[in-house]
Amino acid sequence: MKLRYSIALSIPLMSASAMAADLALKLEIPQLNVAEYHRPYVAVWLEGADQKVLANLSVLYDVKKKDNAGTKWLKDMRQWWRKSGRDLAMPMDGVSGATRAPGEHTLSFPGAKAALDKLPAGDYQVVIEATREAGGRELVRVPFQWPPKSALALPAKGKEELGAVAVQLKP
């Protein structure tokens, strides 16, 4: 009898977590025709309407450098660095990762689910910053409303260091 009640009580909890909203990012890193090409460092974070950082979603940098030397160049992602990067210890489990080669990549943020579930309804933005050694720097903002009422793909486009970007939201 107790087993039936515990199963019956856990079903709504399982369905609530299965129905939690989700956020992913489709990101294009363009192949640039330059003499000296280096993969870009990329930071992705979530901001509120007041432009304060609510969560760091991803930081892609050279994680294989000896003695964690890749962190030395994180400050070149200036906006991210000033807003939250300088206060973080890298690498961060579930947030940091290796740089990506040119092409299209999809980043999902399962670790951000807890932060997303706590967001009150309102206006937010996903911010993507990319910088490349011997290259340029670019910042793309993708505004969205939370919670999503239906599945959405919100497009944006970079000019040089980033190509097509799409924030994917699922209720």
C-alpha positions as CSV (number, residue, x, y, z in Angstrom):
1,M,0.0,0.0,0.0
2,K,2.8,2.4,0.9
3,L,4.6,1.6,-2.4
4,R,1.5,2.5,-4.4
5,Y,1.2,5.9,-2.7
6,S,4.9,6.7,-3.1
7,I,4.7,5.9,-6.9
8,A,1.5,7.8,-7.3
9,L,3.0,10.8,-5.5
10,S,6.2,10.7,-7.6
11,I,4.5,10.7,-11.0
12,P,3.6,14.4,-10.9
13,L,7.2,15.3,-9.9
14,M,8.6,13.3,-12.8
15,S,6.2,14.9,-15.3
16,A,7.0,18.4,-13.9
17,S,10.7,17.9,-14.5
18,A,10.1,16.4,-17.9
19,M,8.1,19.5,-18.8
20,A,10.7,22.0,-17.6
21,A,11.7,24.5,-20.3
22,D,15.0,24.0,-22.2
23,L,17.5,26.3,-23.9
24,A,20.1,25.5,-26.6
25,L,22.3,27.5,-28.9
26,K,23.1,26.8,-32.6
27,L,26.3,28.6,-33.4
28,E,28.3,29.0,-36.6
29,I,32.0,29.7,-36.5
30,P,32.9,30.9,-40.0
31,Q,36.0,29.7,-41.9
32,L,38.0,32.9,-42.4
33,N,40.5,33.3,-45.2
34,V,43.3,34.8,-43.2
35,A,47.1,34.1,-43.1
36,E,47.1,33.2,-39.4
37,Y,43.9,31.5,-38.2
38,H,43.3,30.6,-34.5
39,R,40.1,29.1,-33.2
40,P,38.0,31.7,-31.3
41,Y,37.4,31.8,-27.6
42,V,33.7,32.0,-27.1
43,A,31.7,32.9,-24.0
44,V,27.9,32.4,-23.7
45,W,25.9,33.8,-20.8
46,L,22.4,34.8,-19.8
47,E,21.4,38.3,-18.8
48,G,18.4,39.9,-17.4
49,A,16.7,43.1,-18.7
50,D,19.2,45.1,-16.5
51,Q,22.1,43.4,-18.3
52,K,23.3,41.7,-15.2
53,V,24.7,38.2,-15.6
54,L,22.3,35.5,-14.4
55,A,24.2,32.5,-15.5
56,N,27.3,31.5,-17.4
57,L,26.3,28.9,-20.0
58,S,29.5,28.1,-21.8
59,V,33.1,29.3,-22.0
60,L,35.1,27.7,-24.9
61,Y,38.9,28.2,-24.7
62,D,42.2,26.4,-25.2
63,V,41.8,23.9,-22.3
64,K,44.8,21.8,-23.4
65,K,47.5,24.3,-22.8
66,K,50.1,23.3,-20.3
67,D,49.5,24.5,-16.7
68,N,46.1,25.8,-17.7
69,A,47.8,28.7,-19.7
70,G,44.7,29.0,-21.9
71,T,43.0,30.9,-19.1
72,K,45.5,33.8,-19.7
73,W,43.6,34.9,-22.8
74,L,40.1,34.7,-21.4
75,K,40.3,38.4,-20.5
76,D,40.3,39.1,-24.2
77,M,36.5,38.4,-24.1
78,R,36.2,41.8,-22.6
79,Q,32.4,42.1,-21.9
80,W,32.2,38.6,-20.4
81,W,35.4,39.1,-18.4
82,R,34.3,42.4,-16.9
83,K,30.8,41.1,-16.0
84,S,31.6,37.8,-14.5
85,G,34.7,36.0,-16.0
86,R,37.3,37.5,-13.7
87,D,35.4,36.2,-10.6
88,L,35.4,32.6,-11.9
89,A,37.9,29.8,-11.4
90,M,38.5,27.9,-14.6
91,P,37.9,25.2,-15.7
92,M,34.2,25.1,-14.6
93,D,32.5,21.7,-14.7
94,G,29.6,21.8,-17.1
95,V,30.5,25.3,-18.4
96,S,34.0,25.3,-19.8
97,G,35.2,23.4,-22.8
98,A,37.5,23.3,-25.8
99,T,37.5,25.8,-28.6
100,R,35.5,24.7,-31.7
101,A,36.7,24.4,-35.3
102,P,34.9,26.4,-38.1
103,G,31.5,25.0,-38.8
104,E,28.0,24.7,-37.2
105,H,27.8,23.6,-33.6
106,T,24.9,23.0,-31.2
107,L,25.5,23.8,-27.5
108,S,22.9,22.5,-25.0
109,F,22.9,23.7,-21.4
110,P,21.7,20.9,-19.1
111,G,23.5,22.5,-16.2
112,A,21.6,25.7,-16.7
113,K,18.2,24.0,-16.1
114,A,18.2,24.9,-12.4
115,A,18.9,28.6,-13.2
116,L,16.2,28.6,-16.0
117,D,13.6,26.9,-13.7
118,K,14.1,29.8,-11.2
119,L,13.7,32.6,-13.7
120,P,10.5,34.7,-13.3
121,A,8.6,35.6,-16.4
122,G,10.2,38.5,-18.2
123,D,12.6,39.7,-20.8
124,Y,16.1,38.2,-21.0
125,Q,18.9,37.8,-23.5
126,V,21.5,35.3,-24.4
127,V,24.9,37.0,-25.1
128,I,27.6,35.4,-27.2
129,E,31.1,36.9,-27.3
130,A,33.9,35.6,-29.5
131,T,37.5,36.8,-29.8
132,R,40.3,35.3,-31.8
133,E,44.1,35.7,-31.5
134,A,45.4,37.8,-34.4
135,G,41.7,38.4,-35.2
136,G,38.7,40.4,-34.2
137,R,36.1,40.5,-31.4
138,E,32.4,40.2,-31.7
139,L,29.4,40.4,-29.4
140,V,25.9,39.1,-30.4
141,R,22.8,39.5,-28.2
142,V,19.6,37.5,-28.7
143,P,16.6,38.8,-26.7
144,F,13.8,36.4,-25.7
145,Q,10.9,36.2,-23.3
146,W,10.7,33.6,-20.6
147,P,9.0,31.2,-20.3
148,P,8.5,30.3,-23.9
149,K,4.9,29.5,-24.9
150,S,6.0,27.3,-27.8
151,A,9.2,25.9,-29.3
152,L,11.2,28.8,-30.8
153,A,14.4,29.4,-32.8
154,L,15.4,33.0,-32.4
155,P,17.9,33.9,-35.1
156,A,20.8,36.4,-35.0
157,K,23.9,36.9,-37.1
158,G,27.4,37.9,-36.5
159,K,29.5,39.9,-38.9
160,E,33.0,38.4,-38.8
161,E,34.0,36.1,-35.9
162,L,30.5,34.6,-35.6
163,G,28.1,33.5,-38.3
164,A,24.5,32.5,-37.9
165,V,23.3,32.1,-34.3
166,A,20.0,30.7,-33.1
167,V,18.7,30.5,-29.6
168,Q,16.4,27.5,-29.3
169,L,13.8,27.5,-26.6
170,K,11.4,24.7,-25.7
171,P,8.6,24.9,-23.1
